[in-house]
Every structure is written in structure tokens, then in C-alpha cells.
Amino acid sequence: MQWPLMRNNIVREDLDALIAHLKSDDPMLTQSGNVRAFEKEWSEWLGVKHSVFVNSGASANLITMTALRELRGGGEVIVPTLTWVSDIASVLQCGFEPVFVDIDERTLGMDAEQVLKKITRKTRAVFLTHILGYNALTDGLLKGLKKAGVPLIEDVCESHGATFKGRKLGTFGLVSNFSFYYAHHMSTVEGGMVCTDDAELYETLRMLRSHGMVREATSPEVKNRYAKQHPDLNPDFIFAFPAYNVRSTELNAVIGRTQLKRLDANNERRTANLKLFLGGLDAKKYRTDFAVAGSCNYAFTLVLKKPDPKLWAAVEKTLREAGVEFRRGTSGGGNQLRQPYLRKVVGKDAWRKFPKVDHVHFYGAYIGNYPDLEQERIRELCKLLNGIKA
Ligand SMILES: Cc1ncc(COP(=O)(O)O)c(C=O)c1O
């Protein structure tokens, strides 16, 4: 079927915009007006006050956790067992203790009740991931976090445009993170965005993106405060934090700006594709009861209803023979606690405490859902999958 995980995600129109930029007289290449314009347009699209464009979703995670640590101090961060490595890595790199939560099988996101049960006096944030386009928020979770005074941080790297009660994911938390890696809803080749309504966080994130430099702040008040406190320093070179350089470039922002114009239309097609896929699967063999309300997926989730090694082996064989690319484990390869980088931290058997994510780890996968995927092929794939006999 020649069905890759992603196809045609950066198109001629994007490349033409890039060429036009390069053909202009003495074009700026490093972070400048296009980055600023992309941040503004993205903030408008999402519905937040501030956005900071960085060079990847992992960098978005890293400066978010660094800002949390700088502004709120160390402690525990409640994290998912199913997510991308950089969500957990950034928590560890910033010296927080990760506290893990199993998944809700219908959203693949964190189980809201478990999240609330794990809040302690040491909790500094809940760092939630919306997995493969499914909303992981519930009223109960938002109310519980508000009551406990614990900030929510949303990783929306896999869910651009998805909503909860009609409002875009990434606008509920104190901060949210997006990725523009090629395989996602829209791409700047590599890239990421950190979004917030909080002015202090915004200034901190801007500094953290660029070596911790105070001159990167937009607020004259912040700049004056540092200059007054440090009269021995050149105001152009005041480093407030031991930070990073995770800036992107004008070239990536030019692509992002043309991509953003097509995002909503592409997402509509993806949403229709997912409904067709889940609607076409045999509900006795596969999970078809995912919480699709407000979802917006760049991948189809294929998860066995019950553990069945023989059936799963047959599914993998069928997909391979048909030329359908897939990733077992769904997001990030499944149960993070089984990964060597985490076993060292949490112990080699800690994964046993999270049976639901372990099911997806062995009996789940994702398959590409790109805008120009023909519906006929989706029906054909469902037929193929439904016909498998273990
Ligand atoms: C949930 C999640 N967070 C963060 C990232 C990291 O994004 P990037 O690949 O742009 O570094 C990914 C990447 O796929 C992701 O799926």
C-alpha cells in the first residue's frame, strides 16, 4: 500500500516561500522579524497572549521545565507513563522528581483520578501530554488542580488543533508546548513553541531560549531591574540564568507561517480520516472506543482489545507485508518505565505498577494519517485488519 507515517507535510508552497525569502535582498537568516511574526500568528491561532519559537518540541519541554524550576523551585512533577522521552528527560534534567501515572485507555492520556491522588505538598506541576490528538483533560482534573493550587503544563506536541469543550488544547495550562517536527500536524522541518498567558513566564522563557540573556526580555521593567541590580555589568551581557541556545531561524519561521495557513483545513481532513478508520475496525478485535470528541490526530491508533501475542504478531506481519509503516507502543514507544534511561532512576521493576500503558506497549501501534490519504485506502486497510486470523 506504500503508506508511510507521514507524507507531503512540507509542500511546494512552503518551499516557494522559502525561496522567495532567500531571493530577497540580503535576507535575514537568524531569528528576526519572521520569527516574531510566526509567534504572533501562532498566538492568535491558538488563543494565547505569548509564544516563544524554539528549535524543537524537546527544547520547548526543556525551557518550560527550566522556567518552572527557576520560578517555583524544586520538588515533584506528575508525569505520564505514555509520552515522549523529552517530557520525562526535561523533568529529570531540571532536578525534579517524576511521579508517574497510568493511562486512561480511552484517551491514552493520564488517568485524571490517579493524577489527583498523587498530588502532595511537594508537587510543583502536572505535566500532561495529549497523546496523538486525543484530549486528556476532564472537568474533574481541572477543578482538582485548581483546588490544590497545582499548575497544569500541557504538552500538545501531538495534538495541534484538538479541543476540550470547544477550546483549543494548549490554552488550559499555565504553559503549553508544541512541536513542528516533520511527522506532526504541521512542520517547520524541526521546531517547537512554548505558549503562555503569564507575562513573567514569557520573559523568563525568552531569556532561557537565548543563553539566559536579559536583553532578550521584552519588558523594559525586567531589563531595568537587572541593570540596576548589576551596575558593574554591560546591560547587553547580563546572564540571568545558566541556560541554553535553543533558538530557531528565519528559514524555519517562513515555513511555519505558510504552514499555519493550511493547518485548520488539513486537520479537518485528518479528523474525518480517523473517524472512518475507527468506524471501520472490528470492535471485537480492536479498541474503537477512543474519546474522539475534539480530537485531531496525525496518526491512527491501533490497539488490541485484549492481550493476544499471536494476534498482534499477525497484525504486525500483515502491516509489514502491505507496506504500511507503523510504530509499536504508540507515543514514544510505549511504557517509558521500561526504558533504560528510566530504569536507572526508578528501578528495573517499576513498570509493573502500570498495567494499562503496558497493554498499549505490546499490543498498540500508530499508523500515519496525513491530509491527502485517500479514504478508499483507509477502508481497504480496515478490511485487511479485520480479516486477520491469529
Ligand atoms: C509528546 C511529545 N513531546 C515532545 C516531543 C519532542 O518534539 P521534537 O521531536 O520536536 O523535539 C515529541 C516528539 O515527537 C512528542 O511526541
The ligand as an ORCA input file, in Angstrom:
! r2SCAN-3c Opt
* xyz 0 1
  C       4.533     14.465     23.232
  C       5.818     14.933     22.637
  N       6.555     15.854     23.285
  C       7.710     16.306     22.793
  C       8.212     15.852     21.596
  C       9.523     16.359     21.086
  O       9.361     17.080     19.920
  P      10.571     17.233     18.869
  O      10.665     15.953     18.114
  O      10.158     18.393     18.023
  O      11.783     17.513     19.683
  C       7.504     14.890     20.880
  C       8.076     14.401     19.628
  O       7.664     13.711     18.849
  C       6.279     14.427     21.408
  O       5.566     13.493     20.761
*
